[in-house]
Amino acid sequence: MKPTLYHYIHCPFCVRVRMTLGYLNIPFESKVLPYDDETTPVKLTGKKMLPILETSTGAMNESLVIMAFLDKENKLRIKEEISQKTFPEFEAYLNFLGSPVHSLAMPYWIWTPEFDENSRQYFEQKKSAKRGPFKDLVKNQKQFIEVLEKEWLNLEKELTPFYKSQSFGLKDIMLASHIWGLYVVPEFQFPPAIHSYLQQVKTICHFEYHWDYWK
């Protein structure tokens, strides 16, 4: 049977699994869950955490665990990559990027077809508790964009043409999935070099962000 992926469209950790499935050319059943559905993930794995991959042997979450499970031929060298001493620094870098990225994107994500009225209110309430009211995030867009504009100058230097590498790898999937959601923000525009990089990752991974709504 084909594996089933339970996921959210907007979630970068879900996106990285979708990119991995595409890169490895693994067919899968896609199930986009409403953000306020607590029952399904808890029933599958005992906690509300997506993505979840369900196979004939059971269900699992944690994106990197799922990706390592899928990569039978070790094309992405996931275990080797995460064992590197510098890997925690890379994860910290993603967290650094994630703060302004999510503050910009969240107020727009809730108006995509992924959300209905109930899940929209649930999401906004949960995320506002951490980041503040969404209306304030929109008011403060300029400061989030300024942080990213400064960082793009550093990031562009690391694309050679992939992230600190001449060949595509795990970190490209993780990086691209973490910043991809910015495409939904109308006031934001990627620099040409980073846009080109993201589109190259998209092609390599056969990735279509809103595929579930156009199939």
PLY file of the C-alpha trace (Angstrom):
ply
format ascii 1.0
element vertex 215
property float x
property float y
property float z
element edge 214
property int vertex1
property int vertex2
end_header
0.00 0.00 0.00
1.06 3.58 -0.60
2.12 5.47 2.52
-0.35 8.07 3.76
0.88 11.51 4.77
-1.24 13.49 7.20
-0.13 17.09 6.97
-0.85 20.80 6.94
-0.13 22.72 3.75
1.55 25.64 5.51
3.70 23.68 7.97
7.44 23.75 7.06
8.03 20.41 8.76
5.26 18.91 6.64
6.66 20.60 3.53
10.07 19.04 4.08
8.51 15.57 4.11
6.52 16.36 0.97
9.71 17.56 -0.72
11.47 14.36 0.33
8.68 12.19 -1.05
8.91 14.08 -4.33
12.69 13.92 -4.47
12.62 10.17 -3.87
9.74 9.68 -6.33
7.59 7.90 -3.75
3.84 7.93 -4.48
1.74 8.68 -1.42
-1.79 9.35 -0.28
-2.18 12.95 0.84
-4.53 13.85 3.69
-4.63 17.50 4.69
-6.05 17.77 8.19
-7.94 20.77 9.54
-5.73 22.53 12.05
-8.35 22.10 14.78
-8.57 18.32 14.28
-7.04 16.99 17.48
-8.67 13.56 17.31
-6.95 12.15 14.20
-3.30 12.76 15.14
-3.84 11.72 18.74
-5.49 8.50 17.56
-2.60 7.77 15.20
0.41 8.65 17.36
-0.85 9.75 20.77
-0.17 13.47 20.27
-1.25 16.40 18.10
1.83 16.69 15.95
2.08 16.68 12.19
3.38 15.48 9.82
2.40 11.87 10.38
3.35 9.09 7.98
1.21 5.97 8.10
2.41 2.76 6.48
1.54 -0.92 6.76
3.86 -1.10 9.79
2.24 1.74 11.72
2.33 5.53 12.06
5.17 7.89 12.96
5.79 11.60 13.33
8.89 13.82 13.62
9.86 15.02 10.16
13.50 13.90 10.17
12.52 10.45 11.45
10.00 10.14 8.64
12.50 11.33 6.05
15.14 8.85 7.20
12.56 6.07 7.08
11.62 6.98 3.51
15.19 7.33 2.25
15.98 3.64 1.91
18.92 4.28 -0.43
20.35 7.01 1.81
20.41 9.57 -0.98
20.10 12.43 1.49
22.54 10.95 4.03
20.22 12.05 6.82
21.81 10.13 9.69
25.26 11.30 8.66
24.13 14.91 8.33
22.38 15.14 11.68
25.36 13.58 13.44
27.65 16.40 12.27
28.80 18.79 15.00
27.59 21.76 12.95
24.04 20.44 12.50
22.65 22.04 15.70
23.97 25.37 14.41
22.05 24.87 11.20
18.85 24.06 13.10
19.40 27.19 15.20
19.75 29.17 11.97
16.41 27.82 10.75
14.82 28.84 14.04
16.29 32.32 13.62
14.77 32.60 10.16
11.52 31.06 11.32
10.63 33.89 13.69
10.23 36.67 11.08
9.05 34.21 8.41
6.17 32.95 10.52
5.31 36.40 11.83
4.90 37.56 8.23
3.17 34.49 6.84
0.75 33.38 9.55
-1.79 36.19 9.06
-2.01 35.16 5.39
-1.92 31.39 5.80
-5.26 31.47 7.63
-7.02 32.84 4.52
-5.86 30.05 2.21
-8.20 27.14 1.30
-6.53 25.05 4.01
-8.58 26.80 6.69
-12.29 27.14 7.41
-13.82 29.44 10.01
-13.33 27.04 12.92
-9.76 26.03 12.14
-8.88 29.67 11.37
-10.00 30.80 14.81
-8.25 27.84 16.46
-4.97 28.57 14.67
-5.05 32.29 15.35
-5.80 31.80 19.02
-2.96 29.29 19.44
-0.37 31.30 17.56
-1.37 34.69 18.97
-0.61 33.41 22.45
3.04 33.13 21.38
3.46 35.91 18.82
0.80 38.44 19.73
-2.35 39.46 17.83
-2.17 38.86 14.10
-3.25 42.46 13.40
-0.09 43.60 15.21
2.04 41.21 13.18
0.71 42.84 10.02
1.37 46.32 11.44
4.96 45.32 12.19
5.69 43.76 8.80
8.41 46.27 8.03
10.61 45.20 10.93
10.27 41.50 10.03
11.11 42.22 6.40
14.15 44.27 7.41
15.54 41.36 9.42
15.17 39.04 6.45
16.56 41.51 3.93
19.76 41.72 5.96
19.94 37.95 6.26
19.40 37.34 2.55
22.73 39.03 1.87
24.44 36.41 4.03
22.40 33.53 2.66
23.13 34.36 -0.96
26.84 33.90 -0.26
26.16 30.39 1.02
24.36 29.23 -2.14
27.09 27.62 -4.24
24.68 26.86 -5.93
23.13 24.82 -3.12
23.44 25.54 0.58
27.18 25.46 1.33
27.54 22.78 -1.32
27.82 22.17 -5.04
25.30 19.35 -4.79
21.71 19.15 -3.57
21.14 17.68 -0.12
19.17 17.47 3.09
19.89 21.05 4.18
18.41 22.38 0.94
15.12 20.64 1.68
15.11 21.92 5.25
16.02 25.47 4.27
13.63 25.74 1.33
10.71 24.32 3.29
11.35 26.74 6.13
11.12 29.88 4.01
8.76 28.74 1.24
5.68 30.05 3.05
6.81 33.62 2.43
5.50 33.32 -1.12
2.01 33.84 0.35
2.88 37.32 1.69
2.00 39.96 -0.96
4.21 42.64 0.63
7.29 40.42 0.49
9.53 39.56 -2.43
12.53 37.23 -2.48
15.75 38.52 -4.01
16.28 37.02 -7.49
19.09 34.70 -6.38
17.08 33.18 -3.54
13.94 32.92 -5.64
15.96 31.09 -8.30
17.39 28.75 -5.64
13.93 27.94 -4.27
12.59 27.24 -7.73
15.51 24.91 -8.39
14.73 22.99 -5.19
11.07 22.92 -6.25
12.02 21.32 -9.57
14.37 18.77 -8.03
11.70 17.74 -5.50
8.75 17.81 -7.93
7.09 20.05 -5.36
3.79 21.86 -5.80
2.80 23.82 -2.69
-0.97 23.82 -3.25
-1.17 20.59 -5.23
-3.92 19.23 -2.97
-6.26 22.01 -4.05
-5.66 21.65 -7.79
-5.64 17.87 -8.27
0 1
1 2
2 3
3 4
4 5
5 6
6 7
7 8
8 9
9 10
10 11
11 12
12 13
13 14
14 15
15 16
16 17
17 18
18 19
19 20
20 21
21 22
22 23
23 24
24 25
25 26
26 27
27 28
28 29
29 30
30 31
31 32
32 33
33 34
34 35
35 36
36 37
37 38
38 39
39 40
40 41
41 42
42 43
43 44
44 45
45 46
46 47
47 48
48 49
49 50
50 51
51 52
52 53
53 54
54 55
55 56
56 57
57 58
58 59
59 60
60 61
61 62
62 63
63 64
64 65
65 66
66 67
67 68
68 69
69 70
70 71
71 72
72 73
73 74
74 75
75 76
76 77
77 78
78 79
79 80
80 81
81 82
82 83
83 84
84 85
85 86
86 87
87 88
88 89
89 90
90 91
91 92
92 93
93 94
94 95
95 96
96 97
97 98
98 99
99 100
100 101
101 102
102 103
103 104
104 105
105 106
106 107
107 108
108 109
109 110
110 111
111 112
112 113
113 114
114 115
115 116
116 117
117 118
118 119
119 120
120 121
121 122
122 123
123 124
124 125
125 126
126 127
127 128
128 129
129 130
130 131
131 132
132 133
133 134
134 135
135 136
136 137
137 138
138 139
139 140
140 141
141 142
142 143
143 144
144 145
145 146
146 147
147 148
148 149
149 150
150 151
151 152
152 153
153 154
154 155
155 156
156 157
157 158
158 159
159 160
160 161
161 162
162 163
163 164
164 165
165 166
166 167
167 168
168 169
169 170
170 171
171 172
172 173
173 174
174 175
175 176
176 177
177 178
178 179
179 180
180 181
181 182
182 183
183 184
184 185
185 186
186 187
187 188
188 189
189 190
190 191
191 192
192 193
193 194
194 195
195 196
196 197
197 198
198 199
199 200
200 201
201 202
202 203
203 204
204 205
205 206
206 207
207 208
208 209
209 210
210 211
211 212
212 213
213 214
